[in-house]
């Protein structure tokens, strides 16, 4: 008789209507990453979820909503799946090869096949929905290579690592370095824009735009620690920089504008840390429109949020 695999830890929380859970889930993200006065002014109700509710850790590093409506949270102490009532917690177990490869979930991603991928400091894990289990992969066999970012482009899974950019073959479970030119590029952020260009954010390396089919690269930001990207409806890219504020990349005008905290301007970014971009990401999911604006008689360091119905 086969060994019975341990089930994920679960916690429950009463709810009147499962359909009402999504605003609360998004509110969780806002509370974890911070919200400024402009966001709080909107008519949105917030509910805080903490380890007392079953969350494995309050140190949340990544959040996604999957195609089935579940919210997945990557923490320092495992992956959490939230269904509106409670959390199912997945952790690494040394005696279980079908558990997570590591407890620290640095990044989460759902691909076009509705598969959840987890990037950790020691490799990559794939969630198998049918088995409610994980299969894990080493980027470099026999070595420990962290996966800091994951994105899908042109049917290929791309991995950002401290050693550069890799493509991952889902059929064979193997990773291949994309280009020697990117060797040693400590990639912390990957993003696919509406023109099917890849954006790479690196630790102290700035931001690059990559055309995957030709390999052509364009440098937009240099000597900054870029972690995350998001695109607005006009095709402009916003890059979140670790302790460096928010950069708007206007490809049409060929320029970059940086928005930072200004102590004399209450409408500026609350802080310069990378979490500022979460305002834009979550605002869009709530049908809000985040706009960088220049207040009258002030510096261009403001982030306003307005409802887009």
KADA-V550000 format. One record per pair of residues at least 12 apart in sequence whose ideal C-beta (glycine too) atoms are under 10 Angstrom apart, sorted by the first residue. I is the first residue (numbers start at 1). J is the second residue. Records with the same first field share a line. If there is no record, write none. Layout:
I->J / J
//
This chain:
3->95 / 96
5->93 / 96 / 97 / 98 / 99 / 131 / 132 / 133
6->91 / 93 / 95 / 96 / 98 / 99
7->88 / 90 / 132
8->78 / 79 / 80 / 81 / 87 / 88 / 89 / 90 / 91 / 99 / 132 / 133
9->54 / 56 / 78 / 80 / 86 / 87 / 88 / 89 / 90 / 91
10->54 / 81 / 83 / 85 / 86 / 87 / 88 / 89
11->51 / 52 / 53 / 54 / 55 / 56 / 80 / 82 / 85 / 86 / 87 / 88 / 89
12->53 / 54 / 83 / 85 / 86 / 87
13->47 / 49 / 53 / 54 / 82 / 83 / 84 / 85 / 86 / 87
14->85 / 86
15->83 / 84 / 85 / 86
17->84
18->69 / 83 / 84 / 85
19->69 / 84
20->84
21->47 / 69 / 70 / 71 / 82 / 83 / 84 / 85
22->65 / 69 / 71 / 84 / 285 / 286
23->44 / 45 / 46 / 47 / 286
24->45 / 46 / 47 / 48 / 49 / 71 / 82 / 84
25->47 / 49 / 63 / 65 / 69 / 70 / 71 / 73 / 82 / 83 / 84 / 285
26->44 / 46 / 63 / 65 / 71 / 282 / 283 / 285 / 286
27->44 / 45 / 46 / 47 / 48 / 49 / 282 / 286
28->46 / 47 / 48 / 49 / 50 / 53 / 55 / 60 / 63 / 71 / 73 / 82
29->60 / 63 / 64 / 65 / 71 / 73 / 278 / 281 / 282 / 285
30->44 / 46 / 48 / 278 / 279 / 282 / 283 / 286
31->46 / 47 / 48 / 49 / 50 / 60
32->48 / 49 / 50 / 55 / 58 / 59 / 60 / 61 / 63 / 73 / 75 / 275 / 278
33->60 / 63 / 273 / 274 / 275 / 276 / 277 / 278 / 279 / 281 / 282
34->270 / 271 / 273 / 275 / 276 / 278 / 279
35->270 / 278 / 279 / 282 / 283 / 305
36->266 / 267 / 268 / 269 / 270 / 271 / 276 / 279 / 303 / 304 / 305
37->266 / 267 / 270 / 305
38->266 / 267 / 270 / 279 / 283 / 288 / 290 / 302 / 303 / 304 / 305 / 306
39->270 / 279 / 282 / 283 / 286 / 288 / 290 / 303 / 304 / 305
40->305
41->305
42->283 / 286 / 288 / 305 / 306 / 307
43->307
44->286 / 288 / 307
49->71 / 73 / 80 / 82 / 86 / 87
51->75 / 77 / 87
53->82 / 86 / 87
54->80 / 82 / 85 / 86 / 87 / 88 / 89
55->73 / 75 / 77 / 78 / 80 / 82 / 86 / 87 / 89
56->73 / 74 / 75 / 76 / 77 / 78 / 79 / 80 / 87 / 89 / 90 / 91 / 103 / 105
57->73 / 74 / 75 / 76 / 77 / 78 / 80 / 89 / 103 / 104 / 105
58->75 / 76 / 77
59->74 / 75 / 76 / 77 / 104
60->73 / 74 / 75 / 76 / 80 / 105
61->73 / 74 / 75 / 76 / 104 / 105 / 106 / 107 / 108 / 119
62->74 / 75 / 79 / 105 / 106 / 107 / 108 / 109 / 118 / 119 / 149 / 150
63->75 / 80 / 82 / 108 / 278 / 281 / 282
64->107 / 108 / 109 / 110 / 116 / 117
65->82 / 110 / 285
66->81 / 108 / 110 / 114 / 115 / 116 / 127 / 129
67->110 / 112 / 113 / 114 / 115 / 116
68->83 / 110 / 114 / 129
69->83 / 84
70->82 / 83 / 84 / 88 / 110 / 116
71->83 / 84 / 87
72->88 / 90 / 105 / 108 / 109 / 110 / 116 / 118 / 127
73->87 / 89 / 105 / 108
74->100 / 103 / 104 / 105 / 106 / 107 / 108 / 118 / 119 / 120
75->89 / 91 / 103 / 104 / 105
76->103 / 104 / 105 / 106
77->89 / 91 / 92 / 103 / 104 / 105
78->90 / 91 / 92 / 99 / 100 / 102 / 103 / 104 / 105 / 118
79->91 / 92 / 100 / 103 / 104 / 105 / 108 / 116 / 118 / 120 / 125 / 127 / 134
80->105
81->116 / 127 / 132
88->132
90->103 / 105 / 118 / 125 / 127 / 132 / 133 / 134
91->103 / 105
92->104 / 105 / 120 / 122 / 125 / 134 / 136
96->133 / 134
97->133 / 134 / 135 / 136
98->125 / 128 / 131 / 132 / 133 / 134 / 135 / 136
99->125 / 133 / 134 / 136
100->118 / 120 / 122 / 123 / 125 / 127 / 133 / 134 / 136
101->118 / 119 / 120 / 121 / 122 / 123 / 124 / 125 / 126 / 134 / 135 / 136 / 137 / 138 / 147
102->118 / 119 / 120 / 121 / 122 / 123 / 124 / 125 / 136 / 144 / 146 / 147
103->120 / 121 / 122
104->118 / 119 / 120 / 121 / 122 / 146
105->118 / 119 / 120 / 121 / 125
106->118 / 119 / 120 / 121 / 146 / 147 / 148 / 149 / 150 / 188
107->119 / 120 / 124 / 146 / 147 / 148 / 149 / 150 / 151 / 159 / 160 / 188 / 189 / 190
108->127 / 150
109->147 / 149 / 150 / 151 / 152 / 157 / 158 / 159 / 190
110->127 / 150 / 152
111->126 / 150 / 151 / 152 / 155 / 156 / 157 / 170
112->152 / 155 / 157
113->152 / 157 / 170
114->129
115->127 / 128 / 129 / 152 / 157 / 170
116->128 / 129 / 134
117->137 / 147 / 150 / 151 / 152 / 157 / 159 / 168 / 170
118->134 / 136 / 147 / 150
119->139 / 146 / 147 / 148 / 149 / 150 / 159 / 160 / 161
120->136 / 144 / 146 / 147 / 148
121->144 / 145 / 146 / 147 / 148 / 162
122->136 / 138 / 139 / 143 / 144 / 145 / 146 / 147
123->136 / 137 / 138 / 139 / 140 / 143 / 144 / 145 / 146 / 147 / 159 / 161 / 175
124->136 / 137 / 138 / 139 / 145 / 146 / 147 / 150 / 157 / 159 / 161 / 166 / 168 / 173 / 175
125->137 / 147
126->157 / 168 / 170 / 173
135->173
136->173
137->159 / 168 / 170 / 172 / 173 / 174 / 175
138->173 / 174 / 175
139->159 / 161 / 163 / 166 / 168 / 174 / 175 / 176 / 177
140->161 / 163 / 166 / 174 / 175 / 177
141->174 / 175
143->163
145->159 / 161 / 162 / 163 / 164 / 166 / 175
146->159 / 160 / 161 / 162 / 163 / 186
147->159 / 160 / 161 / 162 / 166 / 168 / 175 / 187
148->160 / 161 / 162 / 186 / 187 / 188 / 189 / 190 / 201 / 202 / 203 / 227
149->161 / 165 / 187 / 188 / 189 / 190 / 191 / 200 / 201 / 202 / 227 / 228 / 229
150->168 / 190
151->189 / 190 / 191 / 192 / 198 / 199 / 200 / 229
152->168 / 170 / 190 / 192
153->167 / 190 / 191 / 192 / 193 / 196 / 197 / 198 / 210 / 212 / 213
154->167 / 192 / 196 / 198 / 212 / 213
155->170
156->168 / 169 / 170 / 178 / 212
157->169 / 170 / 175
158->175 / 178 / 187 / 190 / 192 / 198 / 200 / 210 / 212
159->175 / 176 / 178 / 187 / 190
160->182 / 185 / 186 / 187 / 188 / 189 / 190 / 198 / 200 / 201 / 202
161->175 / 177 / 182 / 185 / 186 / 187 / 188
162->184 / 185 / 186 / 187 / 188 / 202 / 203
163->177 / 182 / 183 / 184 / 185 / 186 / 187
164->177 / 178 / 179 / 180 / 181 / 182 / 183 / 184 / 185 / 186 / 187 / 200 / 202
165->177 / 178 / 179 / 181 / 182 / 183 / 185 / 187 / 190 / 198 / 200 / 202 / 208 / 210 / 212
166->178 / 182 / 187
167->212
178->198 / 210 / 212 / 215
179->210 / 215 / 217
181->215 / 217
182->200 / 202 / 205 / 208 / 210 / 215 / 217
184->202 / 205
185->200 / 202 / 203 / 205 / 208
186->201 / 202 / 203 / 204 / 205 / 225
187->200 / 201 / 202 / 203 / 205 / 208 / 226
188->200 / 201 / 202 / 203 / 204 / 205 / 225 / 226 / 227 / 228 / 242 / 274
189->201 / 202 / 203 / 207 / 225 / 226 / 227 / 228 / 229 / 239 / 240 / 241 / 274 / 277
190->210 / 228 / 229
191->207 / 209 / 228 / 229 / 230 / 231 / 237 / 238 / 239
192->212 / 229 / 231
193->209 / 229 / 230 / 231 / 235 / 236 / 237 / 249 / 251
194->231 / 233 / 235 / 237
195->209 / 211 / 231 / 235 / 251
196->211 / 212 / 213
197->209 / 210 / 211 / 212 / 216 / 218 / 237 / 251
198->210 / 211 / 212 / 217 / 229
199->220 / 226 / 228 / 229 / 230 / 231 / 237 / 239 / 249
200->217 / 219 / 226 / 229
201->221 / 224 / 225 / 226 / 227 / 228 / 229 / 239 / 240 / 241 / 242 / 274
202->221 / 224 / 225 / 226 / 227
203->224 / 225 / 226 / 227 / 242
204->222 / 223 / 224 / 225 / 226 / 242
205->219 / 221 / 222 / 223 / 224 / 225 / 226
206->219 / 220 / 221 / 222 / 223 / 224 / 225 / 226 / 239 / 241 / 247 / 256
207->219 / 220 / 221 / 222 / 224 / 226 / 227 / 229 / 237 / 239 / 241 / 247 / 249 / 256
208->220 / 221 / 222 / 226
209->237 / 249 / 251
218->251
220->237 / 239 / 247 / 249 / 250 / 251 / 254 / 255 / 256
221->239 / 241 / 244 / 247 / 249 / 256 / 258
222->256
223->244
224->239 / 241 / 242 / 243 / 244 / 245 / 247 / 258
225->240 / 241 / 242 / 243 / 244 / 274
226->239 / 240 / 241 / 242 / 244 / 247 / 274
227->239 / 240 / 241 / 242 / 244 / 273 / 274 / 275 / 277
228->240 / 241 / 242 / 246 / 274 / 275 / 276 / 277 / 278 / 280 / 281
229->247 / 249 / 277 / 280 / 281
230->246 / 277 / 278 / 279 / 280 / 281 / 283 / 284 / 290
231->249 / 280 / 284
232->248 / 280 / 284 / 289 / 290 / 291 / 292
233->284 / 289 / 308
234->250 / 252
235->249 / 250 / 251 / 252
236->248 / 249 / 250 / 251 / 252 / 253 / 257 / 292
237->249 / 250 / 251 / 256
238->257 / 259 / 276 / 277 / 279 / 280 / 281 / 290 / 292 / 303
239->256 / 258 / 274 / 277
240->272 / 273 / 274 / 275 / 276 / 277 / 278 / 279 / 280 / 281
241->258 / 260 / 272 / 273 / 274 / 276 / 277
242->272 / 273 / 274 / 275
243->260 / 271 / 272 / 273 / 274
244->258 / 260 / 272 / 273 / 274 / 276
245->258 / 259 / 260 / 261 / 262 / 268 / 269 / 271 / 272 / 273 / 274 / 276 / 301 / 303
246->258 / 259 / 260 / 261 / 269 / 272 / 274 / 276 / 277 / 279 / 280 / 290 / 292 / 301 / 303
247->259 / 260 / 277 / 292
248->292 / 300
257->292 / 294 / 300 / 301
258->272 / 300 / 301
259->272 / 276 / 292 / 293 / 294 / 299 / 300 / 301 / 302 / 303
260->272 / 276 / 299 / 300 / 301
261->273 / 276 / 301
262->295 / 298 / 299 / 300 / 301 / 302
264->298 / 299 / 301
265->295 / 298 / 299 / 300 / 301 / 302
266->295 / 298 / 302
267->293 / 295 / 298 / 301 / 302 / 303 / 304
268->295 / 298 / 299 / 300 / 301 / 302 / 303
269->292 / 301 / 302 / 303
270->303
272->301
276->303
277->290 / 303
279->303 / 305
280->292 / 303 / 305
282->305
283->303 / 305 / 306 / 307 / 308
284->308
286->305 / 307 / 308
287->307 / 308 / 309
288->305 / 306 / 307 / 308 / 309
289->304 / 305 / 306 / 307 / 308 / 309
290->303 / 304 / 305 / 306 / 308
291->303 / 304 / 305 / 306 / 308
292->304
293->306
//
